[in-house]
Amino acid sequence: MYKGLGILQHLREKVLSGHKKNSKLTAEQRRMYASEKQMNFRKIAKLCATRSRHVLTADDLASPELQQELAEIGQFAEVAYSVLSPGYVFEHLDALSRADFPLEGYDALPGATLVLGFRGEVADLPGFVVYRPQTKQLVLAISGTATVRHALYDVHFRKRRHPIGQGCAVHAGFWKLYGGIKRKVREGIERGMKEFEVDGLVLTGHSMGGAMVYLFALDLLGSDSSELLGDTSITVAAFGAPRVGNPALVEAWQDAVRKRREKKGEQAVREYSMKAFNDGKELCQFLGNDVSRKLVQLTGVPALPPASFGYRHFAAVPMYFYHGTLFWVPESEKEHGIFDVSEDALIVDTSLKHPRGGHNYYNSRDLERLSRRMGWVQEMMAGGTEWESKYLTRVATFEGKRSS
């Protein structure tokens, strides 16, 4: 077994070695990586993340339909980072979706109606609730770490008691942030349920935002929420979420999921927690204008907090995003963050958009580019007239050419 694993590892490294050299990257990829304004924490991730001995194969592949569905949901998780208010974003989707504008290619957003945009009482954590008439879904999206204030709560690794059951403990910083948005989140869900015909409730977030939606889902399923939920199905879609609680809290979550499914059917709760290849980068986001050009280091990668601190991931069967392909991870390997992929499932394709992977490249999109462009829109609008032409000039100057 180990000899075979070593051969597969050798093949994988041989295939991927070309991706690590700029000479093997396309001109567009070289510009993309050159434009990254972020510190690289891959070494830290390698210290925290463990490598699974299970090799992912074609048998572990998620269906193309599911991958497409999650890619669409992920668009809402990414937009939650926007420095522009949800009200402005969803009112101006057409303008923001034009070529070279921030939401270019975000095709799941049109038609969505904003129910409530909010900022938390703790550290102004942003999020929103929207209704998708095409799917009859109410979508809650919560931002990941976007400011220094958020990051201070991320690194508060001390555990505190969670009220759901004896022995249950939760990340103290995440719990504090969640307490600051809980009331507004519930207000948005209740309003959406009353105003629209809702068949499904989708809870989504990237990085620390994934931790937030898990805590809300636990509140919904772990309490008497039948009046709010009724027969409405719940989908949890977390991208690059960190560990949130101890084994007892994870068991409480999984028990709540089992009970809901036994009562309402297997599809009553759909859970998708995605990790990604090389998710060791900490996303940085532009704040302010060219004078300040401050960069905020963001934490919350799937390898953190370390399992050695007594934390575990919520999902019994997580997923792994590798070079544009989505895999299911066996339950026995759920705490690992690094996986090898066998030849029968490995797609060697020079057209890969993001061959180096990373924390901000889920669903084959560049989250840093979205955040950067949203920041430019905000900056140019504050400058007054002709902001669109100034914005496009900035895009052309910084990114090198019009996006395809």
matplotlib code that plots the C-alpha trace (Angstrom):
import matplotlib.pyplot as plt

x = [0.0, 2.7, 4.8, 1.7, 1.0, 4.6, 4.3, 1.1, 2.7, 5.7, 3.3, 1.3, 4.5, 5.7, 2.5, 2.2, 5.8, 5.0, 2.3, 4.8, 7.1, 6.2, 7.5, 4.6, 2.0, 0.0, 0.5, -2.8, -1.9, 1.4, -0.4, -2.9, -0.2, 1.9, -1.1, -1.7, -1.3, -1.1, 1.3, 1.9, 1.3, 1.7, 4.4, 2.1, -0.6, 1.8, 2.5, -1.2, -2.7, -2.2, -1.9, -4.4, -3.2, -6.4, -5.9, -8.9, -10.1, -12.8, -15.1, -14.9, -16.0, -19.0, -21.6, -21.2, -24.7, -23.8, -20.5, -22.4, -25.0, -22.3, -20.4, -23.6, -24.2, -20.6, -21.2, -23.4, -20.7, -18.1, -20.3, -20.8, -17.2, -18.1, -17.2, -20.3, -23.5, -25.8, -28.5, -26.3, -24.9, -28.3, -29.8, -27.0, -26.4, -26.6, -23.9, -21.6, -21.9, -20.5, -17.1, -14.2, -16.6, -16.5, -19.5, -18.5, -19.4, -21.5, -24.5, -26.4, -27.1, -29.5, -33.1, -32.2, -34.2, -32.5, -34.5, -32.1, -28.6, -27.0, -23.8, -23.2, -23.1, -19.7, -16.9, -19.5, -19.5, -21.5, -24.0, -27.3, -30.4, -31.7, -34.5, -33.8, -37.2, -35.7, -35.0, -37.4, -34.5, -33.8, -30.1, -28.2, -24.6, -22.1, -18.7, -15.5, -12.7, -12.3, -10.9, -8.4, -11.3, -12.6, -9.2, -8.8, -11.8, -10.5, -7.4, -9.3, -8.8, -10.0, -13.1, -16.2, -19.4, -22.0, -25.6, -26.8, -25.5, -23.3, -19.6, -20.2, -17.6, -17.2, -14.4, -14.9, -14.1, -16.5, -19.2, -18.8, -19.1, -22.1, -23.8, -23.5, -25.4, -27.8, -30.8, -30.4, -30.0, -33.1, -35.0, -34.0, -35.0, -38.3, -39.0, -38.1, -40.3, -43.3, -42.8, -41.9, -42.7, -39.7, -38.9, -35.3, -33.1, -29.4, -26.8, -23.4, -20.1, -16.5, -13.7, -15.0, -18.3, -18.7, -18.2, -21.0, -23.5, -22.8, -23.5, -26.8, -27.7, -27.0, -29.3, -32.0, -31.8, -30.8, -33.8, -37.6, -37.5, -40.4, -42.5, -39.8, -38.7, -41.8, -41.0, -38.4, -35.2, -31.8, -28.6, -25.3, -22.6, -19.3, -16.1, -12.8, -14.4, -12.2, -12.9, -15.5, -16.0, -14.9, -16.0, -19.0, -20.3, -19.7, -21.6, -24.5, -24.6, -24.6, -27.2, -29.5, -29.0, -29.9, -33.1, -34.2, -33.6, -35.5, -38.4, -38.5, -36.6, -33.0, -33.0, -34.3, -30.6, -28.0, -24.5, -21.5, -18.2, -15.5, -11.7, -9.4, -6.0, -3.3, -5.7, -2.9, -3.0, -4.6, -6.6, -5.8, -8.2, -7.7, -9.2, -9.3, -7.7, -4.3, -2.9, -3.5, -3.5, -3.7, -3.7, -5.5, -4.3, -7.2, -7.3, -9.6, -8.2, -9.6, -6.4, -7.2, -7.6, -5.4, -7.0, -4.4, -6.2, -9.3, -11.2, -13.0, -14.8, -18.6, -19.1, -19.0, -18.3, -16.5, -15.5, -12.2, -11.8, -8.8, -7.9, -11.5, -12.8, -14.8, -14.4, -16.1, -13.8, -14.4, -15.6, -12.5, -10.3, -12.5, -9.8, -7.1, -6.4, -4.1, -5.0, -3.4, -5.4, -5.0, -4.3, -7.8, -9.3, -6.4, -7.1, -3.8, -5.0, -2.9, -6.1, -6.6, -7.4, -5.8, -3.2, -1.6, -4.9, -5.3, -7.8, -9.3, -9.8, -12.8, -15.2, -12.6, -13.0, -10.6, -12.0, -9.2, -10.0, -13.6, -12.7, -10.1, -12.5, -15.2, -12.8, -11.9, -15.6, -16.1, -12.9, -13.8, -17.4, -16.2, -14.1, -17.2, -17.9, -16.7, -15.9, -16.6, -13.9, -11.5, -12.3, -11.7, -8.4, -7.4, -8.4, -6.5, -3.4, -3.4, -4.6, -2.9, -5.7, -9.5, -10.7, -12.0]
y = [0.0, 2.5, 1.7, 2.3, 5.5, 6.6, 6.0, 8.1, 10.8, 10.8, 11.0, 13.8, 15.9, 15.3, 16.6, 19.5, 20.6, 22.4, 24.4, 25.7, 27.3, 30.6, 29.3, 26.8, 29.4, 31.3, 35.0, 35.6, 33.4, 35.1, 38.5, 37.0, 35.7, 38.8, 40.9, 39.0, 41.4, 38.9, 37.1, 33.4, 31.1, 27.8, 26.8, 27.4, 25.4, 22.5, 22.5, 22.5, 20.4, 16.6, 14.5, 11.6, 8.2, 7.9, 8.6, 10.3, 8.5, 8.7, 6.8, 9.9, 12.4, 14.6, 14.8, 17.7, 18.8, 19.2, 20.9, 23.4, 24.0, 24.7, 27.0, 29.1, 29.2, 30.1, 33.3, 34.6, 33.6, 35.6, 38.7, 38.8, 40.2, 43.3, 46.7, 48.0, 47.5, 44.6, 47.2, 48.8, 45.5, 43.9, 47.2, 47.6, 44.0, 44.9, 47.6, 45.6, 42.5, 44.2, 43.2, 44.0, 45.0, 43.1, 40.7, 39.8, 36.1, 35.9, 34.5, 33.2, 36.6, 38.2, 38.0, 37.7, 40.0, 41.5, 40.7, 42.1, 43.4, 43.6, 44.3, 42.5, 44.2, 42.7, 43.9, 45.0, 41.5, 41.9, 39.5, 39.4, 37.4, 37.2, 35.3, 33.4, 33.1, 30.7, 28.1, 29.3, 29.5, 31.9, 32.4, 33.6, 34.6, 35.8, 37.3, 35.8, 37.7, 41.1, 43.5, 43.5, 43.5, 40.3, 38.7, 39.4, 37.2, 34.5, 34.0, 33.8, 30.0, 29.6, 27.4, 28.3, 26.3, 25.9, 25.8, 22.9, 20.1, 19.0, 19.0, 21.0, 23.7, 26.3, 28.6, 31.7, 34.2, 32.7, 32.5, 36.2, 37.2, 34.9, 36.5, 39.8, 38.7, 36.0, 38.3, 40.0, 36.7, 35.3, 38.5, 38.2, 34.5, 35.2, 38.1, 36.1, 33.2, 35.5, 37.4, 34.7, 31.1, 29.3, 25.7, 25.7, 27.6, 27.9, 28.9, 29.8, 31.4, 31.4, 30.9, 32.3, 32.9, 29.2, 28.9, 31.4, 29.6, 26.3, 28.0, 29.3, 25.9, 24.3, 26.8, 26.0, 22.2, 22.0, 23.9, 23.9, 25.7, 23.8, 27.0, 28.8, 25.9, 23.9, 21.5, 23.8, 22.0, 23.3, 23.4, 24.3, 25.2, 26.2, 27.0, 26.8, 26.9, 26.5, 24.1, 25.5, 23.3, 20.2, 16.6, 16.9, 19.9, 18.1, 15.1, 17.4, 18.8, 15.4, 14.2, 17.2, 16.5, 12.8, 13.7, 16.2, 13.7, 11.0, 13.3, 15.1, 12.9, 12.5, 15.7, 17.8, 18.7, 18.8, 19.5, 20.5, 21.6, 22.1, 22.2, 23.1, 22.2, 24.4, 26.2, 27.6, 31.2, 33.9, 36.2, 39.8, 42.5, 46.1, 48.6, 52.3, 54.2, 54.3, 56.5, 54.0, 50.7, 48.8, 45.1, 43.0, 39.5, 37.1, 33.9, 31.0, 28.3, 24.7, 23.6, 26.0, 25.9, 22.8, 19.5, 19.2, 22.1, 19.9, 21.3, 19.2, 19.9, 19.7, 17.8, 14.0, 13.8, 16.9, 17.7, 18.5, 21.0, 20.1, 21.8, 22.5, 19.1, 18.3, 15.1, 13.6, 12.8, 9.6, 10.2, 8.5, 11.2, 14.2, 16.0, 15.8, 18.8, 17.4, 14.7, 13.0, 12.4, 9.2, 9.3, 8.2, 11.4, 13.8, 16.2, 17.6, 20.7, 23.7, 25.8, 25.5, 28.9, 28.7, 25.9, 26.8, 26.5, 28.5, 29.8, 32.4, 30.2, 28.1, 27.2, 28.3, 32.0, 34.6, 36.0, 38.4, 39.9, 40.4, 42.1, 44.3, 45.4, 46.1, 48.3, 50.2, 50.8, 52.2, 54.4, 55.8, 56.5, 58.5, 60.5, 61.9, 62.2, 59.9, 57.2, 54.3, 55.4, 55.9, 52.5, 50.8, 52.6, 51.2, 47.7, 48.0, 49.4, 46.9, 43.7, 44.2, 43.6, 43.2, 40.1, 37.3]
z = [0.0, 1.0, -2.1, -4.3, -2.4, -2.9, -6.7, -6.9, -4.9, -7.3, -10.3, -8.7, -7.9, -11.4, -12.9, -10.5, -10.7, -14.0, -12.2, -9.7, -12.3, -13.9, -17.2, -17.2, -16.4, -19.0, -19.3, -17.6, -14.7, -14.3, -14.1, -11.6, -9.3, -9.6, -8.6, -5.3, -2.5, 0.3, 2.6, 1.9, 4.9, 3.2, 5.6, 8.5, 6.8, 6.3, 10.0, 10.9, 8.1, 8.0, 4.9, 4.5, 3.4, 1.4, -2.3, -3.9, -7.0, -9.6, -7.2, -4.8, -7.4, -6.7, -9.5, -12.0, -11.1, -7.4, -8.2, -10.3, -7.6, -5.0, -7.4, -7.7, -3.9, -3.5, -5.4, -2.6, 0.0, -1.9, -2.4, 1.4, 1.6, -0.5, 1.0, -0.9, 1.0, 0.0, -0.8, -3.4, -4.8, -5.4, -6.7, -9.2, -10.3, -14.0, -13.8, -11.5, -13.8, -16.9, -18.4, -16.1, -13.2, -9.9, -10.6, -14.1, -14.5, -11.3, -13.1, -10.0, -8.6, -11.2, -10.0, -6.4, -4.1, -1.0, 2.2, 4.7, 4.8, 8.2, 10.2, 13.5, 16.9, 17.4, 15.0, 12.3, 10.8, 7.5, 5.9, 4.1, 3.3, -0.2, -2.0, -5.2, -7.1, -9.7, -7.0, -4.3, -1.9, 0.9, 1.1, 4.2, 3.4, 6.0, 5.3, 6.4, 8.1, 6.4, 9.0, 11.9, 14.3, 12.8, 13.0, 16.7, 17.3, 14.9, 17.0, 20.3, 20.4, 24.0, 24.2, 26.2, 27.0, 24.3, 25.7, 23.5, 25.8, 28.6, 27.6, 24.4, 23.9, 21.1, 19.9, 22.1, 19.4, 16.9, 19.5, 20.4, 16.7, 16.2, 19.2, 17.5, 14.3, 15.7, 16.2, 12.8, 11.0, 12.5, 11.7, 8.0, 7.8, 9.5, 7.1, 4.1, 5.2, 5.5, 2.3, -0.2, -1.2, 0.3, -0.4, 0.8, 3.2, 2.1, 4.7, 3.2, 4.0, 3.1, 5.8, 9.1, 7.5, 7.2, 11.0, 11.5, 9.3, 11.1, 14.4, 13.1, 11.6, 15.0, 16.7, 14.2, 14.4, 18.0, 19.4, 18.9, 15.6, 13.9, 13.8, 11.8, 9.6, 9.0, 6.2, 4.7, 3.7, 4.9, 2.9, 4.6, 2.1, 3.8, 1.8, 3.6, 7.1, 10.2, 13.0, 15.4, 18.4, 20.4, 19.6, 21.9, 20.0, 16.7, 17.9, 19.0, 15.5, 13.8, 16.2, 15.4, 11.7, 12.1, 14.0, 11.4, 8.6, 10.5, 10.9, 7.6, 5.2, 4.0, 2.0, 4.9, 5.7, 3.0, 4.3, 2.2, 3.8, 1.2, 1.7, -1.2, -2.5, -1.0, 1.2, 3.2, 2.1, 4.2, 2.0, 2.0, 1.0, 0.0, 2.4, 1.7, -1.1, -2.8, 0.0, 2.7, 0.6, 3.9, 3.7, 6.4, 7.0, 7.1, 9.2, 9.3, 6.9, 7.3, 9.2, 12.0, 14.9, 15.0, 16.0, 18.8, 20.5, 20.9, 17.9, 15.2, 11.9, 11.9, 8.7, 8.9, 5.2, 3.9, 0.3, -1.4, -4.3, -6.4, -9.7, -10.7, -9.6, -6.5, -4.4, -1.4, 1.5, 3.5, 7.0, 8.4, 6.8, 7.7, 9.8, 7.2, 4.9, 2.3, -0.2, -3.1, -6.2, -8.4, -12.1, -13.0, -11.5, -12.1, -15.0, -16.3, -18.2, -19.0, -19.1, -15.4, -14.1, -10.7, -10.7, -7.4, -5.5, -2.3, 0.2, -2.1, -5.2, -4.4, -7.2, -9.8, -9.0, -7.7, -4.5, -4.1, -7.5, -6.5, -3.2, -5.0, -7.6, -5.1, -3.2, -6.4, -7.2, -3.7, -4.0, -7.4, -6.5, -3.5, -6.0, -7.7, -11.4, -14.2, -11.6, -14.1, -16.6, -13.7, -12.4, -15.8, -16.1, -12.7, -13.8, -17.1, -15.3, -12.4, -14.1, -17.4, -19.8, -20.1, -18.4, -20.7]

ax = plt.figure().add_subplot(projection="3d")
ax.plot(x, y, z, "-o")
ax.set_aspect("equal")
plt.show()
